[in-house]
Amino acid sequence: MDLLNIRAVEVTKLAMDGLLERQKAIASNTANSMTDGYQRKDVAFEDQLRDIISKDEIRKEIRMQNSLNPISANAAQKLTREHAIFLNQRDYSENFKPEILGDYSDSGYGSGNNVDIEEEMMDMAKTGTQYQIMSSLESKMLTNISRVIQGGQ
């Protein structure tokens, strides 16, 4: 792991933001488990996170190729404004918005409520564990950065 990989810290922060939103949705589902007509909610953010990571990988590849093969004058002219923006774009947090999804399936209980409290409890435990793992990973990365700044003490 790169000791000064600030991008990894940013990505774990975004993952933790998405997991927090998921926990809120699960809490809402649990609180409304007996409310007639309530439809459970879920939060999706993993695809956005994968997209952010893949764009970073493409960016690294382009930079590596350019450092090995300097751009000729003709090639530089072909570099469009969009490519330049893509290569320089770093902050995805503004565009990262976990999507709240409604589940409109029928529970079969006749009340219109489709919350399965056991399923919500399992999701709560899973999401909490994922959050703890991300938090631990981010803590280790920040500790490494702190050690580098302090001179390896």
C-alpha positions as CSV (number, residue, x, y, z in Angstrom):
1,M,0.0,0.0,0.0
2,D,1.3,3.5,-0.9
3,L,1.9,5.3,2.4
4,L,0.7,8.6,1.0
5,N,-2.3,7.4,-1.1
6,I,-4.7,10.2,-0.2
7,R,-7.1,9.0,-2.9
8,A,-7.6,5.7,-1.0
9,V,-8.6,7.8,2.1
10,E,-11.1,9.7,-0.1
11,V,-12.6,6.5,-1.4
12,T,-13.0,5.0,2.0
13,K,-14.6,8.2,3.2
14,L,-17.1,7.9,0.3
15,A,-17.8,4.3,1.1
16,M,-18.4,5.2,4.8
17,D,-20.8,8.0,3.7
18,G,-22.7,5.4,1.6
19,L,-22.8,2.9,4.4
20,L,-24.1,5.6,6.8
21,E,-26.9,6.4,4.4
22,R,-27.7,2.7,4.2
23,Q,-27.8,2.5,8.1
24,K,-30.3,5.4,8.1
25,A,-32.5,3.6,5.6
26,I,-32.4,0.4,7.6
27,A,-33.2,2.3,10.8
28,S,-36.2,3.9,9.1
29,N,-37.3,0.5,7.8
30,T,-37.1,-0.9,11.3
31,A,-38.9,2.0,12.9
32,N,-41.7,1.6,10.4
33,S,-42.0,-2.2,10.4
34,M,-45.5,-2.0,11.8
35,T,-46.7,1.0,9.8
36,D,-49.4,0.1,7.3
37,G,-48.5,0.9,3.8
38,Y,-44.8,1.6,4.5
39,Q,-42.5,0.4,1.7
40,R,-38.9,-0.4,2.7
41,K,-36.0,1.6,1.4
42,D,-32.5,0.6,0.5
43,V,-29.4,2.6,-0.5
44,A,-27.2,1.9,-3.6
45,F,-23.8,3.4,-3.9
46,E,-21.4,0.6,-4.8
47,D,-21.7,1.2,-8.6
48,Q,-20.8,4.8,-8.2
49,L,-17.8,3.8,-6.0
50,R,-16.6,1.3,-8.6
51,D,-16.9,3.9,-11.3
52,I,-14.8,6.3,-9.3
53,I,-12.1,3.7,-8.7
54,S,-12.1,2.6,-12.4
55,K,-11.7,6.2,-13.5
56,D,-8.7,6.6,-11.2
57,E,-7.2,3.5,-12.6
58,I,-7.6,4.8,-16.2
59,R,-6.1,8.1,-15.1
60,K,-3.1,6.4,-13.6
61,E,-2.6,4.3,-16.8
62,I,-2.8,7.4,-19.0
63,R,-0.3,9.3,-16.8
64,M,2.0,6.3,-16.8
65,Q,1.9,6.0,-20.6
66,N,2.5,9.7,-21.0
67,S,5.5,9.7,-18.7
68,L,7.1,6.8,-20.6
69,N,6.2,8.2,-24.1
70,P,6.2,12.0,-24.2
71,I,3.4,13.5,-26.1
72,S,4.2,14.7,-29.6
73,A,2.9,18.0,-30.9
74,N,0.3,16.2,-33.0
75,A,-0.9,14.0,-30.1
76,A,-1.1,17.0,-27.8
77,Q,-3.4,18.8,-30.2
78,K,-5.7,15.7,-30.2
79,L,-6.0,15.9,-26.4
80,T,-9.5,17.4,-26.1
81,R,-10.8,19.6,-23.4
82,E,-12.9,16.7,-22.1
83,H,-9.8,14.5,-21.8
84,A,-7.9,17.3,-19.9
85,I,-10.8,17.7,-17.5
86,F,-11.0,13.9,-17.1
87,L,-7.3,13.7,-16.3
88,N,-7.4,16.6,-13.8
89,Q,-10.6,15.9,-12.1
90,R,-10.0,14.7,-8.6
91,D,-12.9,15.6,-6.3
92,Y,-15.8,13.2,-6.8
93,S,-17.4,13.9,-3.4
94,E,-19.7,16.5,-5.0
95,N,-21.0,14.0,-7.5
96,F,-21.3,11.1,-5.1
97,K,-24.9,10.7,-4.0
98,P,-26.0,7.4,-2.6
99,E,-29.3,6.5,-4.3
100,I,-32.3,5.7,-2.1
101,L,-34.3,3.0,-3.7
102,G,-37.8,2.0,-2.8
103,D,-38.9,-1.6,-2.6
104,Y,-42.4,-2.0,-3.8
105,S,-42.7,-5.7,-3.5
106,D,-45.7,-7.1,-1.6
107,S,-45.1,-8.8,1.8
108,G,-48.2,-10.9,1.6
109,Y,-49.4,-9.7,4.9
110,G,-52.1,-7.5,3.4
111,S,-51.1,-4.3,5.3
112,G,-49.0,-3.0,2.3
113,N,-45.9,-3.0,4.5
114,N,-43.1,-5.1,3.1
115,V,-40.5,-4.8,5.9
116,D,-39.1,-8.1,7.2
117,I,-37.6,-7.2,10.5
118,E,-35.3,-10.2,10.6
119,E,-33.9,-9.2,7.2
120,E,-33.4,-5.6,8.4
121,M,-31.5,-6.8,11.5
122,M,-29.2,-8.9,9.3
123,D,-28.7,-5.9,7.0
124,M,-28.0,-3.7,10.0
125,A,-25.3,-6.1,11.3
126,K,-23.7,-6.5,7.8
127,T,-23.6,-2.8,7.1
128,G,-22.2,-2.0,10.6
129,T,-19.4,-4.6,10.1
130,Q,-18.6,-3.1,6.7
131,Y,-18.5,0.4,8.2
132,Q,-16.1,-0.8,11.0
133,I,-13.8,-2.4,8.4
134,M,-13.7,0.9,6.3
135,S,-13.1,2.9,9.5
136,S,-10.3,0.6,10.5
137,L,-8.7,0.8,7.1
138,E,-8.9,4.6,7.0
139,S,-7.4,4.8,10.5
140,K,-4.5,2.7,9.5
141,M,-3.9,4.8,6.4
142,L,-4.0,8.0,8.4
143,T,-1.7,6.5,11.0
144,N,0.8,5.7,8.2
145,I,0.6,9.3,6.9
146,S,1.1,10.7,10.4
147,R,4.2,8.5,10.8
148,V,5.7,9.7,7.6
149,I,5.0,13.3,8.6
150,Q,6.6,12.8,12.0
151,G,9.6,11.1,10.5
152,G,8.9,7.4,11.2
153,Q,8.8,7.7,15.0
